[in-house]
Every structure is written in C-alpha cells, then in structure tokens.
Amino acid sequence: MTLAELEAQREALLAALSAPDSVTFGDRSMRHRSPEQIRTALQQVDAEIARMKAADSAATTPARVIRTYTSKGF
C-alpha cells in the first residue's frame, strides 16, 4: 500500500470509530466492528505509516563522504 492509501484507511477507521456500533433501518440492521477491534486496526495502520515515513526519510538523506587530501606524502 502507498502512504496515501494508508492515510485514507486511517481516516476511514477514525470515522468508523465515531460511528454508532449498530444501525437499524426498517427490518434491516447492520453491526460494525467493536471499538477495540477498530483501535487495534488503527494502531497497526499508524505503525505502518510511521515505518513508511521513516523509510522515506532515510532514503532522502544524502550520503556523506569525507575525503582527505595530502600533499606531503602522508
């Protein structure tokens, strides 16, 4: 998954966390995941986002090279 997809998934989980647990309309009803399951999924997505951001920042850091020059034969 890309970083944008993970952030979209995170937003969807936050929206699901604030939504009611179950919805009933007429003779139909729908039950969402429990808040504990949503929080667990949110933690996993946050960890993946942090891992991807750390990998991106490590990849963009330029390599440092130190070169020494001598003129006296050392």
KALINNOR-V134923 format. One line per field, one symbol per residue. phi: phi as a letter, one per 20 degrees, with the letter a starting at -180 (. if undefined). Layout:
# KALINNOR-V134923
phi=???
This chain:
# KALINNOR-V134923
phi=.efffffffffffffffefffbcccmedbcdeffgffffffffffffffffffffffffefffdcdddcccdnf
